[in-house]
Amino acid sequence: MNQRLHVYYGYGKGKTTAALGMALRAIGAGKNVAIVQFDKGADPGKEHYSERKSLRELQGLALFTFGLDRVLGPQTFRLTNEQGDFEQAREALQKSRELIASGEWFLVILDEILAAVMAGLLTEQDVMELMDLYDSNRRCELVLTGHKVWPALVERADLVTEMRKDKHYFDRQDPPKEGVEY
């Protein structure tokens, strides 16, 4: 079977949404899915991503979330990296290796792994070494999401889709909406 590498990137809305759509389709087909979320942590009892409530209840889906909480309050985010952010990114990278190598999953989604590179939590080399592992024995469909790509990654991917922002209501200071952005 031909397993493929999918990349959804850009500054437009819809990268995680596209990946979650693939997860939903795979589960509907009776396949199992693993999702690793990079730099999307939350303190216990403070869940900022509404989709996790549904994802945790889907049979056939395993969700692994990593990252320190960056939400400081309504529309206030911590942009600087702390030591724990780097540690969490390394743990997420190790979990990704395990899932890719296991052969147990039909679909593995590495949500915001490319954003972790952009934020300096991981390097392009970290991701390319993960791609080496994947290419050594492609055992699953693999999806990467985030803001930026680089030529070597694009060359390795089987599908690359850019989400480009032409217009966004955030530009006119509309606040994020629960159930839409989080």
Secondary structure, DSSP 8 states (H G I E B T S, - for coil): ----EEEEESSSS-HHHHHHHHHHHHHHTT--EEEEESS----TT----THHHHHTTSTTEEEEE-----EEETTEE--S--HHHHHHHHHHHHHHHHHHHH---SEEEEETHHHHHHTTSS-HHHHHHHHHHHHHS--SEEEEEES---HHHHHH-SEEEE---S--GGGGT----TTTT-
